[in-house]
Amino acid sequence: MKGQRGRSSTGLWVAFGLAAYAAIAVTGVQTAVQSNEVRAYNQRLSDIQAVQDEHLTRHRLLLLERATFAGYLNVERVAREQLGMGFPQEVVRVRR
Protein backbone atom coordinates (compact mmCIF):
# COMPACT_ATOMS: atom_id res chain seq x y z
CA MET A 1 0.00 0.00 0.00
CA LYS A 2 2.85 2.30 0.73
CA GLY A 3 4.10 1.94 -2.85
CA GLN A 4 0.75 2.95 -4.34
CA ARG A 5 0.45 5.95 -2.09
CA GLY A 6 3.93 7.11 -3.09
CA ARG A 7 3.07 6.74 -6.76
CA SER A 8 -0.19 8.65 -6.49
CA SER A 9 1.60 11.35 -4.52
CA THR A 10 4.29 11.55 -7.18
CA GLY A 11 1.64 11.67 -9.93
CA LEU A 12 -0.10 14.48 -8.06
CA TRP A 13 3.12 16.49 -7.88
CA VAL A 14 3.78 15.87 -11.59
CA ALA A 15 0.26 17.03 -12.46
CA PHE A 16 0.73 20.08 -10.24
CA GLY A 17 4.07 20.85 -11.91
CA LEU A 18 2.58 20.52 -15.41
CA ALA A 19 -0.33 22.79 -14.41
CA ALA A 20 2.14 25.35 -13.05
CA TYR A 21 4.20 25.23 -16.27
CA ALA A 22 1.03 25.61 -18.34
CA ALA A 23 -0.06 28.60 -16.23
CA ILE A 24 3.37 30.19 -16.65
CA ALA A 25 3.23 29.63 -20.43
CA VAL A 26 -0.27 31.15 -20.68
CA THR A 27 0.83 34.14 -18.58
CA GLY A 28 3.86 34.64 -20.82
CA VAL A 29 1.74 34.58 -23.97
CA GLN A 30 -0.76 37.03 -22.45
CA THR A 31 2.07 39.35 -21.43
CA ALA A 32 3.49 39.29 -24.95
CA VAL A 33 0.08 40.02 -26.48
CA GLN A 34 -0.56 42.91 -24.12
CA SER A 35 2.92 44.33 -24.70
CA ASN A 36 2.25 44.27 -28.43
CA GLU A 37 -1.09 46.05 -27.91
CA VAL A 38 0.58 48.72 -25.77
CA ARG A 39 3.23 49.24 -28.47
CA ALA A 40 0.50 49.61 -31.09
CA TYR A 41 -1.39 52.13 -28.92
CA ASN A 42 1.79 54.13 -28.33
CA GLN A 43 2.50 54.19 -32.08
CA ARG A 44 -1.06 55.33 -32.78
CA LEU A 45 -0.75 58.04 -30.12
CA SER A 46 2.52 59.20 -31.66
CA ASP A 47 0.91 59.38 -35.12
CA ILE A 48 -2.06 61.34 -33.78
CA GLN A 49 0.24 63.76 -31.94
CA ALA A 50 2.21 64.33 -35.16
CA VAL A 51 -1.04 65.18 -36.97
CA GLN A 52 -2.03 67.51 -34.11
CA ASP A 53 1.35 69.25 -34.34
CA GLU A 54 0.81 69.78 -38.08
CA HIS A 55 -2.63 71.26 -37.41
CA LEU A 56 -1.27 73.55 -34.71
CA THR A 57 1.49 74.76 -37.02
CA ARG A 58 -1.01 75.42 -39.79
CA HIS A 59 -3.29 77.23 -37.32
CA ARG A 60 -0.42 79.47 -36.15
CA LEU A 61 0.45 80.33 -39.76
CA LEU A 62 -3.18 81.17 -40.51
CA LEU A 63 -3.35 83.42 -37.46
CA LEU A 64 -0.18 85.18 -38.60
CA GLU A 65 -1.58 85.61 -42.10
CA ARG A 66 -4.85 86.97 -40.71
CA ALA A 67 -2.94 89.44 -38.54
CA THR A 68 -0.93 90.53 -41.58
CA PHE A 69 -4.09 91.16 -43.60
CA ALA A 70 -5.65 93.00 -40.67
CA GLY A 71 -2.58 95.24 -40.58
CA TYR A 72 -2.99 96.09 -44.27
CA LEU A 73 -6.69 96.81 -43.78
CA ASN A 74 -5.84 99.03 -40.83
CA VAL A 75 -3.32 101.00 -42.93
CA GLU A 76 -5.93 101.50 -45.64
CA ARG A 77 -8.54 102.64 -43.11
CA VAL A 78 -6.14 105.14 -41.48
CA ALA A 79 -5.09 106.48 -44.90
CA ARG A 80 -8.70 106.92 -45.96
CA GLU A 81 -10.22 108.26 -42.74
CA GLN A 82 -7.45 110.16 -41.00
CA LEU A 83 -5.29 111.28 -43.90
CA GLY A 84 -8.05 111.77 -46.48
CA MET A 85 -6.28 109.61 -49.02
CA GLY A 86 -8.07 107.62 -51.67
CA PHE A 87 -7.45 105.64 -54.79
CA PRO A 88 -6.86 108.01 -57.73
CA GLN A 89 -9.49 108.31 -60.44
CA GLU A 90 -6.85 108.13 -63.14
CA VAL A 91 -3.75 105.94 -63.01
CA VAL A 92 -0.75 107.25 -64.93
CA ARG A 93 2.25 105.07 -65.71
CA VAL A 94 5.57 106.81 -65.13
CA ARG A 95 8.61 105.82 -67.18
CA ARG A 96 12.16 106.41 -66.15
Beta strands, then each sheet from edge to edge (+ up, - down):
end
